Amino acid sequence: MKYSPTTEANPLPYSPFKSCTVPRPIGWLSSVSEDGVENLAPYSQWQNLTFDPPMVMFSANQYPDGRRKDTVINAEKTGWFVWNMATYALREAVNISAMVLPPEESEFDRAGVTRSYADLAPTVPMVAESPVHFECRYLSTHRLPGASTVGTIDIVYAQVEKIHVADEVITPDGRLDIPSIQPIARMGYFDYAVVNETFEMKVPGSTPEAEAGLQGRAG
């Protein structure tokens, strides 16, 4: 089976596209508007860009009526947002925060999570139960028009200015205990995955310097 998605109808009952680029990290992003309205929402197009300095990106599709997502607007207007690591223990809260709520209702309250606040942008809320947070300073937005209103996206770029890690998820040798954290990731359809097992591979022939870089060793 093969087809050209821009010119041919999908021959399967479900689109394979979103089910191939998997698993996708979840950008569980919290932000605040200029007038103080807090927002929390998950995005499945989220990724690291580089590490020196650490930069990240997420993309947000427009609503069918052409409105842009609150997280995009809040980041542009205030200059900040926070990434909260989405975990298996928090999966229901992540899912609830994806609901489209009226402006006067808080996703934090509906999802039943506790607020804490960022250090560098003290009005930006964070999910206190999440074990890892990135305080992200907005850099720029790149808009890509789609074939439909909802297909049009805002790609937001930001620099990570502060990283919070809960002490209890740090191993004695100074790594993050990923199997203990159990991050969740987006798959296709209504499916998600959880990281509860990891394995290690080293690139053959790597120099000590290359290995240190790939491992993320400090120094």
GROMACS elastic network, one bead per residue, 0.5 to 0.9 nm:
[ bonds ]
;  ai    aj funct       b0    kb
    1    11     6  0.80404   500
    2    10     6  0.89438   500
    2    11     6  0.83952   500
    3     6     6  0.89780   500
    3     7     6  0.83816   500
    3     8     6  0.62618   500
    3     9     6  0.76625   500
    3    10     6  0.68847   500
    3    11     6  0.76178   500
    4     7     6  0.56166   500
    4     8     6  0.53490   500
    4     9     6  0.79251   500
    4    10     6  0.82192   500
    5     8     6  0.54876   500
    5     9     6  0.66984   500
    5    10     6  0.67376   500
    6     9     6  0.82619   500
    6   147     6  0.89866   500
    8    11     6  0.84788   500
    9    12     6  0.88324   500
   10    13     6  0.75803   500
   10    14     6  0.78105   500
   10    15     6  0.65526   500
   10    16     6  0.86434   500
   11    14     6  0.84681   500
   11    15     6  0.85290   500
   12    15     6  0.65186   500
   12    16     6  0.78700   500
   14   189     6  0.80908   500
   15    18     6  0.71259   500
   15    19     6  0.77369   500
   15   188     6  0.88090   500
   15   189     6  0.86591   500
   16    19     6  0.51781   500
   16    20     6  0.63341   500
   16   188     6  0.78426   500
   17    20     6  0.55861   500
   17    21     6  0.71836   500
   17   188     6  0.81031   500
   18    21     6  0.59593   500
   18    22     6  0.74848   500
   18   187     6  0.71407   500
   18   188     6  0.50618   500
   18   189     6  0.76923   500
   19    22     6  0.62008   500
   19    23     6  0.84245   500
   19   187     6  0.58570   500
   19   189     6  0.71305   500
   20    23     6  0.83608   500
   20   187     6  0.82130   500
   20   188     6  0.76286   500
   21    24     6  0.69023   500
   21   187     6  0.78943   500
   21   188     6  0.84990   500
   22    25     6  0.86238   500
   22   185     6  0.80767   500
   22   186     6  0.70127   500
   22   187     6  0.54261   500
   22   188     6  0.75485   500
   23   184     6  0.88218   500
   23   185     6  0.55136   500
   23   186     6  0.56327   500
   23   187     6  0.53195   500
   23   188     6  0.85863   500
   23   192     6  0.79019   500
   23   193     6  0.69067   500
   24    44     6  0.60838   500
   24    45     6  0.70092   500
   24    46     6  0.75118   500
   24    47     6  0.84276   500
   24   184     6  0.88690   500
   24   185     6  0.52519   500
   24   187     6  0.65128   500
   25    43     6  0.85492   500
   25    44     6  0.62590   500
   25    45     6  0.73767   500
   25    46     6  0.60750   500
   25    47     6  0.68743   500
   25    86     6  0.86974   500
   25   183     6  0.85055   500
   25   184     6  0.73547   500
   25   186     6  0.64570   500
   26    29     6  0.88866   500
   26    42     6  0.62934   500
   26    43     6  0.56640   500
   26    45     6  0.71442   500
   26    46     6  0.61573   500
   26    47     6  0.85001   500
   26    85     6  0.76810   500
   26    86     6  0.66089   500
   26   183     6  0.88648   500
   26   184     6  0.72799   500
   26   185     6  0.56924   500
   26   186     6  0.64678   500
   27    41     6  0.80584   500
   27    42     6  0.54141   500
   27    44     6  0.60868   500
   27    45     6  0.71475   500
   27    46     6  0.51926   500
   27    47     6  0.78928   500
   27    58     6  0.71152   500
   27    83     6  0.61934   500
   27    84     6  0.72981   500
   27    85     6  0.75632   500
   27    86     6  0.78073   500
   28    40     6  0.71156   500
   28    41     6  0.56859   500
   28    43     6  0.61984   500
   28    44     6  0.85387   500
   28    46     6  0.89776   500
   28    82     6  0.82053   500
   28    83     6  0.56451   500
   28    84     6  0.53016   500
   28    85     6  0.65619   500
   28    86     6  0.62926   500
   28    94     6  0.72439   500
   28    97     6  0.88219   500
   29    39     6  0.80861   500
   29    40     6  0.56859   500
   29    41     6  0.54899   500
   29    42     6  0.60699   500
   29    43     6  0.74940   500
   29    71     6  0.73423   500
   29    81     6  0.66992   500
   29    82     6  0.55276   500
   29    84     6  0.61485   500
   29    85     6  0.89264   500
   29   126     6  0.84461   500
   30    38     6  0.74348   500
   30    39     6  0.55378   500
   30    41     6  0.66154   500
   30    42     6  0.88198   500
   30    71     6  0.73585   500
   30    81     6  0.58147   500
   30    82     6  0.51953   500
   30    83     6  0.65912   500
   30    84     6  0.74626   500
   30   124     6  0.70937   500
   30   125     6  0.61588   500
   30   126     6  0.61328   500
   30   127     6  0.78873   500
   31    37     6  0.84980   500
   31    38     6  0.59271   500
   31    39     6  0.52526   500
   31    40     6  0.65886   500
   31    41     6  0.89349   500
   31    70     6  0.83994   500
   31    71     6  0.61531   500
   31    74     6  0.62197   500
   31    75     6  0.69806   500
   31    78     6  0.87305   500
   31    80     6  0.70392   500
   31    82     6  0.64837   500
   31   123     6  0.85679   500
   31   124     6  0.54138   500
   31   125     6  0.64220   500
   31   126     6  0.82152   500
   32    35     6  0.79629   500
   32    36     6  0.57767   500
   32    37     6  0.54167   500
   32    39     6  0.58244   500
   32    40     6  0.87713   500
   32    70     6  0.87450   500
   32    71     6  0.79754   500
   32    74     6  0.58516   500
   32    75     6  0.80433   500
   32    78     6  0.76363   500
   32    80     6  0.84007   500
   32    81     6  0.76602   500
   32   123     6  0.70331   500
   32   124     6  0.55621   500
   32   125     6  0.72739   500
   33    36     6  0.51444   500
   33    37     6  0.51153   500
   33    38     6  0.64663   500
   33    39     6  0.78805   500
   33    70     6  0.79601   500
   33    71     6  0.85186   500
   33    73     6  0.77046   500
   33    75     6  0.82014   500
   33    77     6  0.73310   500
   33    78     6  0.70057   500
   33   124     6  0.89638   500
   34    37     6  0.75078   500
   34    74     6  0.70586   500
   34    77     6  0.65759   500
   34    78     6  0.63129   500
   36   123     6  0.77500   500
   37   103     6  0.77560   500
   37   104     6  0.79137   500
   37   106     6  0.80670   500
   38   106     6  0.66778   500
   38   107     6  0.80086   500
   38   108     6  0.81544   500
   38   123     6  0.88089   500
   38   124     6  0.75174   500
   38   125     6  0.70048   500
   39    70     6  0.73171   500
   39    71     6  0.70716   500
   39    74     6  0.86812   500
   39    97     6  0.88606   500
   39   106     6  0.67155   500
   39   107     6  0.62944   500
   39   108     6  0.75664   500
   39   125     6  0.82071   500
   40    71     6  0.78847   500
   40    94     6  0.88687   500
   40    97     6  0.61071   500
   40    98     6  0.80713   500
   40   106     6  0.80281   500
   40   107     6  0.56596   500
   40   108     6  0.66358   500
   40   125     6  0.85974   500
   40   126     6  0.86468   500
   40   127     6  0.87760   500
   41    70     6  0.89238   500
   41    71     6  0.75978   500
   41    94     6  0.75328   500
   41    95     6  0.88300   500
   41    96     6  0.88512   500
   41    97     6  0.52659   500
   41    98     6  0.54075   500
   41    99     6  0.82067   500
   41   107     6  0.77006   500
   42    86     6  0.86532   500
   42    94     6  0.65394   500
   42    95     6  0.78352   500
   42    97     6  0.68966   500
   42    98     6  0.59542   500
   43    46     6  0.64961   500
   43    58     6  0.71767   500
   43    59     6  0.74887   500
   43    60     6  0.70616   500
   43    98     6  0.85404   500
   44    58     6  0.80692   500
   44    59     6  0.82640   500
   44    60     6  0.88245   500
   44   185     6  0.79410   500
   44   186     6  0.61477   500
   44   187     6  0.88302   500
   45    57     6  0.81807   500
   45    58     6  0.54300   500
   45    59     6  0.54816   500
   45    60     6  0.74744   500
   46    56     6  0.75326   500
   46    57     6  0.57679   500
   46    59     6  0.68070   500
   47    55     6  0.89209   500
   47    56     6  0.57635   500
   47    57     6  0.55842   500
   47    58     6  0.65373   500
   48    51     6  0.78237   500
   48    54     6  0.75689   500
   48    55     6  0.61032   500
   48    57     6  0.64929   500
   49    54     6  0.73628   500
   49    55     6  0.52997   500
   49    56     6  0.50816   500
   49    57     6  0.67893   500
   49   157     6  0.87935   500
   50    53     6  0.68075   500
   50    54     6  0.54476   500
   50    55     6  0.53995   500
   50    56     6  0.73181   500
   51    55     6  0.64330   500
   52    55     6  0.78293   500
   53   159     6  0.72710   500
   53   160     6  0.77097   500
   53   161     6  0.88149   500
   54   158     6  0.88197   500
   54   159     6  0.59835   500
   54   160     6  0.55019   500
   54   161     6  0.79887   500
   55   136     6  0.83467   500
   55   157     6  0.72958   500
   55   158     6  0.56918   500
   55   160     6  0.56993   500
   55   161     6  0.89942   500
   56   136     6  0.81129   500
   56   156     6  0.83967   500
   56   157     6  0.59496   500
   56   158     6  0.54519   500
   56   159     6  0.62510   500
   56   160     6  0.71545   500
   57   155     6  0.68270   500
   57   156     6  0.54493   500
   57   158     6  0.62186   500
   57   159     6  0.87492   500
   58   154     6  0.82338   500
   58   155     6  0.57303   500
   58   156     6  0.54454   500
   58   157     6  0.69278   500
   58   158     6  0.88548   500
   59    72     6  0.87865   500
   59   153     6  0.62452   500
   59   154     6  0.54319   500
   59   156     6  0.61111   500
   59   157     6  0.89067   500
   60    68     6  0.79547   500
   60    69     6  0.66585   500
   60    71     6  0.85404   500
   60    72     6  0.74727   500
   60   152     6  0.84282   500
   60   153     6  0.53437   500
   60   154     6  0.52929   500
   60   155     6  0.65456   500
   60   156     6  0.81591   500
   61    68     6  0.74944   500
   61    69     6  0.74287   500
   61   149     6  0.85189   500
   61   150     6  0.57935   500
   61   151     6  0.61019   500
   61   152     6  0.57734   500
   61   154     6  0.65721   500
   61   155     6  0.89371   500
   62    65     6  0.78416   500
   62    66     6  0.56674   500
   62    67     6  0.57423   500
   62    69     6  0.62909   500
   62   149     6  0.65717   500
   62   151     6  0.69571   500
   62   152     6  0.59753   500
   62   153     6  0.60427   500
   62   154     6  0.77224   500
   63    66     6  0.52592   500
   63    67     6  0.52592   500
   63    68     6  0.64165   500
   63    69     6  0.73067   500
   63   149     6  0.72267   500
   63   150     6  0.53783   500
   63   151     6  0.88401   500
   64    67     6  0.74316   500
   64   148     6  0.83550   500
   64   149     6  0.57185   500
   64   151     6  0.86377   500
   65   149     6  0.70966   500
   65   150     6  0.78080   500
   66   149     6  0.57184   500
   66   150     6  0.69582   500
   66   152     6  0.86154   500
   67    70     6  0.88694   500
   68    71     6  0.85759   500
   68    72     6  0.70348   500
   68    73     6  0.71688   500
   68   153     6  0.85572   500
   68   154     6  0.79767   500
   69    72     6  0.55205   500
   69    73     6  0.66338   500
   69    74     6  0.87784   500
   69   154     6  0.86756   500
   70    73     6  0.51457   500
   70    74     6  0.59187   500
   70    75     6  0.84403   500
   71    74     6  0.51175   500
   71    75     6  0.60281   500
   71    76     6  0.85461   500
   71    81     6  0.77266   500
   72    75     6  0.52582   500
   72    76     6  0.62347   500
   72    77     6  0.86515   500
   72   141     6  0.82931   500
   72   154     6  0.73597   500
   72   155     6  0.85750   500
   72   156     6  0.70404   500
   73    76     6  0.51586   500
   73    77     6  0.60675   500
   73    78     6  0.84685   500
   74    77     6  0.51669   500
   74    78     6  0.58148   500
   74    79     6  0.75248   500
   74    80     6  0.75882   500
   74    81     6  0.77244   500
   75    78     6  0.54968   500
   75    80     6  0.50765   500
   75    81     6  0.58246   500
   75   137     6  0.81028   500
   75   138     6  0.59796   500
   75   156     6  0.84036   500
   76    79     6  0.54757   500
   76    80     6  0.77136   500
   76   138     6  0.66918   500
   76   139     6  0.84315   500
   76   140     6  0.77333   500
   76   141     6  0.79484   500
   76   156     6  0.88012   500
   77    80     6  0.83568   500
   78    81     6  0.83626   500
   78   121     6  0.89829   500
   78   138     6  0.83549   500
   79   121     6  0.88827   500
   79   136     6  0.84398   500
   79   137     6  0.57682   500
   79   139     6  0.77593   500
   80   120     6  0.89775   500
   80   121     6  0.69211   500
   80   124     6  0.74596   500
   80   135     6  0.73462   500
   80   136     6  0.56564   500
   80   138     6  0.54266   500
   80   158     6  0.83740   500
   81   121     6  0.84948   500
   81   124     6  0.66761   500
   81   125     6  0.85245   500
   81   134     6  0.84724   500
   81   135     6  0.63743   500
   81   136     6  0.53478   500
   81   137     6  0.67821   500
   81   138     6  0.74337   500
   81   158     6  0.88077   500
   82   118     6  0.77147   500
   82   124     6  0.73011   500
   82   125     6  0.76178   500
   82   126     6  0.65585   500
   82   133     6  0.65966   500
   82   134     6  0.55051   500
   82   136     6  0.56060   500
   82   137     6  0.86521   500
   83   126     6  0.80034   500
   83   132     6  0.81820   500
   83   133     6  0.54426   500
   83   134     6  0.50215   500
   83   135     6  0.67306   500
   83   136     6  0.73087   500
   84   126     6  0.68538   500
   84   127     6  0.64163   500
   84   128     6  0.88200   500
   84   130     6  0.60003   500
   84   131     6  0.78143   500
   84   132     6  0.60616   500
   84   134     6  0.68181   500
   85   127     6  0.88666   500
   85   130     6  0.57723   500
   85   131     6  0.66143   500
   85   132     6  0.54025   500
   85   133     6  0.63636   500
   85   134     6  0.86686   500
   85   183     6  0.69667   500
   85   184     6  0.85931   500
   86    89     6  0.84035   500
   86    90     6  0.63812   500
   86    91     6  0.69294   500
   86    94     6  0.68449   500
   86   130     6  0.68431   500
   86   131     6  0.86972   500
   86   132     6  0.88096   500
   86   182     6  0.86093   500
   86   183     6  0.57301   500
   86   184     6  0.59405   500
   86   185     6  0.80446   500
   87    90     6  0.51775   500
   87    91     6  0.60871   500
   87    94     6  0.85555   500
   87   130     6  0.73634   500
   87   131     6  0.84717   500
   87   181     6  0.65470   500
   87   182     6  0.54791   500
   87   184     6  0.51944   500
   87   185     6  0.86590   500
   87   194     6  0.78866   500
   87   195     6  0.89756   500
   88    92     6  0.83640   500
   88   181     6  0.79491   500
   88   182     6  0.56560   500
   88   183     6  0.60571   500
   88   184     6  0.57359   500
   88   193     6  0.89981   500
   88   194     6  0.66040   500
   88   195     6  0.87044   500
   89    92     6  0.78508   500
   89    93     6  0.87874   500
   89   181     6  0.86783   500
   89   182     6  0.79078   500
   89   183     6  0.88402   500
   90    93     6  0.53480   500
   90    94     6  0.62188   500
   90    95     6  0.87790   500
   90   113     6  0.87895   500
   90   129     6  0.79512   500
   90   130     6  0.77089   500
   91    94     6  0.50539   500
   91    95     6  0.62494   500
   91    96     6  0.86838   500
   91   184     6  0.74795   500
   92    95     6  0.50901   500
   92    96     6  0.61424   500
   92    97     6  0.85723   500
   92   111     6  0.76374   500
   93    96     6  0.50773   500
   93    97     6  0.60754   500
   93    98     6  0.88017   500
   93   107     6  0.89437   500
   93   108     6  0.85656   500
   93   110     6  0.83271   500
   93   112     6  0.68895   500
   93   113     6  0.71524   500
   94    97     6  0.52406   500
   94    98     6  0.67480   500
   94   111     6  0.74819   500
   95    98     6  0.53923   500
   95    99     6  0.74922   500
   95   111     6  0.82944   500
   96    99     6  0.56536   500
   96   107     6  0.76060   500
   96   110     6  0.71495   500
   96   111     6  0.55242   500
   97   100     6  0.81344   500
   97   101     6  0.88238   500
   97   107     6  0.53010   500
   97   108     6  0.74416   500
   97   110     6  0.74450   500
   97   111     6  0.59878   500
   98   101     6  0.88575   500
   98   107     6  0.83331   500
   99   107     6  0.80424   500
  101   104     6  0.80490   500
  101   105     6  0.62169   500
  101   106     6  0.76385   500
  101   107     6  0.74279   500
  102   105     6  0.56174   500
  102   106     6  0.83868   500
  103   106     6  0.75700   500
  105   108     6  0.88327   500
  105   109     6  0.77464   500
  105   110     6  0.77255   500
  106   109     6  0.53130   500
  106   110     6  0.63022   500
  106   111     6  0.85491   500
  107   111     6  0.57945   500
  107   112     6  0.82293   500
  107   113     6  0.87226   500
  108   111     6  0.53084   500
  108   112     6  0.60101   500
  108   113     6  0.54946   500
  108   114     6  0.70268   500
  108   115     6  0.72694   500
  108   127     6  0.79597   500
  109   112     6  0.50540   500
  109   113     6  0.66054   500
  109   114     6  0.81309   500
  110   113     6  0.81273   500
  113   127     6  0.63563   500
  113   128     6  0.72902   500
  113   129     6  0.69982   500
  114   126     6  0.81145   500
  114   127     6  0.58795   500
  114   128     6  0.53622   500
  114   129     6  0.67344   500
  115   125     6  0.58886   500
  115   126     6  0.56256   500
  115   127     6  0.53992   500
  115   128     6  0.55558   500
  115   129     6  0.85566   500
  116   124     6  0.86296   500
  116   125     6  0.57242   500
  116   126     6  0.50802   500
  116   127     6  0.62897   500
  116   128     6  0.52579   500
  117   121     6  0.79166   500
  117   122     6  0.55998   500
  117   123     6  0.65275   500
  117   124     6  0.57607   500
  117   126     6  0.54088   500
  117   127     6  0.84187   500
  117   128     6  0.83753   500
  118   121     6  0.54642   500
  118   123     6  0.70790   500
  118   124     6  0.57200   500
  118   125     6  0.63425   500
  118   126     6  0.66113   500
  118   135     6  0.67861   500
  118   162     6  0.89275   500
  119   122     6  0.54400   500
  119   123     6  0.89331   500
  119   124     6  0.87688   500
  119   135     6  0.81002   500
  119   162     6  0.81494   500
  120   123     6  0.89841   500
  120   124     6  0.88612   500
  120   135     6  0.74906   500
  120   161     6  0.81935   500
  120   162     6  0.78388   500
  121   124     6  0.57590   500
  121   125     6  0.89413   500
  121   135     6  0.81245   500
  122   125     6  0.76961   500
  125   128     6  0.88528   500
  126   129     6  0.88294   500
  126   130     6  0.82923   500
  126   133     6  0.75692   500
  127   130     6  0.55831   500
  127   131     6  0.88445   500
  127   133     6  0.83577   500
  128   131     6  0.77724   500
  130   133     6  0.72582   500
  130   166     6  0.84223   500
  131   164     6  0.78702   500
  131   165     6  0.58766   500
  131   166     6  0.51008   500
  131   167     6  0.85568   500
  131   168     6  0.85004   500
  131   169     6  0.72312   500
  131   181     6  0.75096   500
  132   163     6  0.73688   500
  132   164     6  0.54516   500
  132   166     6  0.64344   500
  133   162     6  0.81802   500
  133   163     6  0.58058   500
  133   165     6  0.67525   500
  134   160     6  0.60346   500
  134   161     6  0.74040   500
  134   162     6  0.58635   500
  134   164     6  0.64613   500
  135   159     6  0.83751   500
  135   160     6  0.57199   500
  135   161     6  0.56934   500
  135   162     6  0.50489   500
  135   163     6  0.63885   500
  135   164     6  0.82209   500
  136   158     6  0.57275   500
  136   159     6  0.54236   500
  136   161     6  0.58658   500
  136   162     6  0.73917   500
  137   157     6  0.86996   500
  137   158     6  0.52795   500
  137   159     6  0.51994   500
  137   160     6  0.62970   500
  137   161     6  0.65335   500
  138   141     6  0.85850   500
  138   156     6  0.75747   500
  138   157     6  0.63594   500
  138   159     6  0.66241   500
  138   160     6  0.89806   500
  139   156     6  0.75841   500
  139   157     6  0.54240   500
  139   159     6  0.68380   500
  140   155     6  0.83025   500
  140   156     6  0.59341   500
  140   157     6  0.53444   500
  140   158     6  0.70573   500
  141   154     6  0.63081   500
  141   155     6  0.54495   500
  141   157     6  0.62466   500
  142   153     6  0.83291   500
  142   154     6  0.58265   500
  142   155     6  0.50153   500
  142   156     6  0.65183   500
  142   157     6  0.81980   500
  143   152     6  0.74654   500
  143   153     6  0.57733   500
  143   155     6  0.60975   500
  143   156     6  0.86835   500
  144   151     6  0.88046   500
  144   152     6  0.58415   500
  144   153     6  0.54075   500
  144   154     6  0.65672   500
  144   155     6  0.77472   500
  145   148     6  0.79636   500
  145   149     6  0.80521   500
  145   151     6  0.71207   500
  145   153     6  0.65099   500
  145   154     6  0.88058   500
  146   149     6  0.67817   500
  146   150     6  0.75118   500
  146   153     6  0.71703   500
  147   150     6  0.84070   500
  147   151     6  0.60204   500
  147   152     6  0.72598   500
  148   152     6  0.65161   500
  149   152     6  0.55310   500
  149   153     6  0.88417   500
  150   153     6  0.77095   500
  160   163     6  0.72832   500
  165   168     6  0.85767   500
  165   169     6  0.74879   500
  165   170     6  0.78232   500
  165   176     6  0.85304   500
  166   169     6  0.58627   500
  166   170     6  0.72934   500
  167   170     6  0.55418   500
  167   171     6  0.87419   500
  168   171     6  0.79581   500
  168   177     6  0.88449   500
  169   175     6  0.84060   500
  169   176     6  0.58680   500
  169   177     6  0.53664   500
  169   178     6  0.78214   500
  169   180     6  0.70546   500
  169   181     6  0.66750   500
  170   173     6  0.80150   500
  170   174     6  0.58460   500
  170   175     6  0.55645   500
  170   177     6  0.57926   500
  171   174     6  0.52494   500
  171   175     6  0.52738   500
  171   176     6  0.61108   500
  171   177     6  0.58475   500
  172   175     6  0.75264   500
  175   178     6  0.86768   500
  176   179     6  0.89117   500
  176   180     6  0.87754   500
  176   181     6  0.82278   500
  177   180     6  0.54107   500
  177   181     6  0.62637   500
  177   182     6  0.87659   500
  178   182     6  0.59599   500
  178   183     6  0.71743   500
  178   195     6  0.71946   500
  178   196     6  0.71740   500
  178   197     6  0.80671   500
  178   198     6  0.78618   500
  179   182     6  0.52238   500
  179   183     6  0.80759   500
  179   195     6  0.61980   500
  179   197     6  0.55520   500
  179   198     6  0.70069   500
  180   183     6  0.87855   500
  180   195     6  0.89364   500
  180   196     6  0.70344   500
  181   195     6  0.82517   500
  181   196     6  0.80146   500
  182   194     6  0.59346   500
  182   195     6  0.50363   500
  182   196     6  0.53608   500
  182   197     6  0.86801   500
  183   193     6  0.84914   500
  183   194     6  0.57922   500
  183   195     6  0.55607   500
  183   196     6  0.79548   500
  184   192     6  0.67477   500
  184   193     6  0.55583   500
  184   195     6  0.63696   500
  185   191     6  0.89924   500
  185   192     6  0.56230   500
  185   193     6  0.51675   500
  185   194     6  0.62607   500
  185   195     6  0.80215   500
  186   190     6  0.84870   500
  186   191     6  0.67277   500
  186   193     6  0.64530   500
  187   190     6  0.74090   500
  187   191     6  0.51815   500
  187   193     6  0.66510   500
  188   191     6  0.56901   500
  188   192     6  0.76155   500
  189   192     6  0.87259   500
  194   197     6  0.88769   500
  195   198     6  0.74328   500
  201   204     6  0.89667   500
  202   205     6  0.87525   500
  202   206     6  0.77814   500
  202   211     6  0.75829   500
  202   214     6  0.88425   500
  203   206     6  0.57548   500
  203   211     6  0.79287   500
  206   209     6  0.79376   500
  206   210     6  0.57851   500
  206   211     6  0.60530   500
  207   210     6  0.50926   500
  207   211     6  0.61645   500
  207   212     6  0.85583   500
  208   211     6  0.50687   500
  208   212     6  0.61138   500
  208   213     6  0.86353   500
  209   212     6  0.51189   500
  209   213     6  0.62920   500
  209   214     6  0.87280   500
  210   213     6  0.50691   500
  210   214     6  0.61384   500
  210   215     6  0.84649   500
  211   214     6  0.51134   500
  211   215     6  0.59643   500
  211   216     6  0.84039   500
  211   217     6  0.85052   500
  212   215     6  0.51421   500
  212   216     6  0.60415   500
  212   217     6  0.51245   500
  212   218     6  0.80687   500
  212   219     6  0.89291   500
  213   216     6  0.50586   500
  213   217     6  0.62423   500
  213   218     6  0.85940   500
  214   217     6  0.78015   500
